Amino acid sequence: MEEDIQSIEPQALEARLAQNDPELVVIDVREDEEVATGMIPGATHIRLGDLPERYEELDPEKTYVMVCRSGRRSLLASQFMAEKGFKVINMEGGMIKWTGEIRA
């Protein structure tokens, strides 16, 4: 299943976000204490463990970029979302590789 998930490099995501694409939504699946250190501006925080209860809040017409600390949990989140029929992309390397702006 892993090979079926699209991925994006952090720099490529930063460039796409700069274009203000309304169809692209970043979901940060890290834990509360991790997002307290900063998130990608505009990202929505839904912990990985909460995704099964909260995915129905999301618009299936949009494309979701899943983000975590290193890329592993976001890949699990991406697989879950793909199984539910969502268009999803995993950010490779997670926030460890993110060099763009972050917000508290």
C-alpha positions in Angstrom: 0.0 0.0 0.0 2.9 2.4 0.8 3.9 2.6 -2.8 0.4 3.8 -3.7 0.6 7.0 -1.6 1.9 10.1 -3.4 4.6 12.0 -1.6 5.9 15.5 -1.7 9.2 17.1 -0.6 8.9 19.8 2.1 10.3 22.5 -0.3 7.8 21.5 -3.0 4.9 21.7 -0.5 6.2 25.2 0.6 6.1 26.3 -3.0 2.5 25.0 -3.5 1.3 26.6 -0.3 2.8 29.9 -1.5 0.4 29.7 -4.5 -2.5 29.7 -2.0 -4.2 26.6 -3.7 -7.6 26.4 -2.0 -7.8 22.7 -2.8 -4.7 21.8 -0.8 -5.1 21.3 3.0 -2.2 20.4 5.4 -3.1 18.1 8.3 -0.6 17.8 11.1 -1.0 14.4 12.8 1.5 15.0 15.6 0.6 15.0 19.3 -0.3 18.1 21.1 3.1 18.7 22.7 4.8 18.3 19.3 2.6 20.9 17.6 3.2 23.3 20.5 6.7 23.6 19.1 5.3 25.0 15.8 3.2 24.0 12.8 3.1 24.8 9.1 1.0 28.0 8.8 -2.6 27.2 7.9 -2.2 23.5 8.9 -5.1 21.8 10.7 -4.1 19.7 13.8 -5.8 16.3 14.0 -3.8 13.8 16.0 -3.2 10.5 14.3 -5.2 8.7 17.0 -8.1 11.0 16.5 -8.3 10.6 12.7 -10.7 7.6 12.7 -13.2 9.7 14.6 -12.6 13.0 12.8 -12.0 12.3 9.1 -15.6 12.8 8.3 -15.2 16.5 9.1 -13.0 16.8 6.1 -14.1 17.7 2.5 -13.5 14.7 0.1 -13.1 17.2 -2.7 -9.9 18.6 -1.4 -6.4 17.2 -1.4 -4.8 16.6 2.0 -1.1 16.7 2.7 -0.4 14.7 5.9 2.5 15.9 8.1 4.2 14.5 11.2 7.6 14.7 12.8 9.5 12.4 10.5 7.1 11.1 7.9 6.1 7.7 9.4 2.9 8.6 11.2 1.8 10.8 8.3 2.3 7.8 6.0 -0.1 5.8 8.2 -2.5 8.7 8.2 -2.2 8.9 4.4 -2.9 5.2 4.0 -6.0 5.5 6.3 -7.3 8.6 4.3 -6.7 6.9 1.0 -8.7 3.8 2.2 -11.5 6.2 3.0 -11.4 7.6 -0.6 -9.6 10.9 0.0 -6.9 12.4 -2.3 -3.9 12.4 -0.1 -0.2 13.2 -0.2 2.5 12.4 2.4 5.1 15.0 3.2 8.5 13.2 3.1 10.8 13.7 6.1 8.1 15.4 8.2 8.7 18.5 10.2 12.4 17.5 10.7 12.9 18.4 7.0 10.6 21.4 6.9 12.7 24.6 6.5 9.7 27.0 5.8 7.9 29.2 8.2 6.2 27.8 11.3 3.7 29.3 13.6 3.2 28.7 17.3 
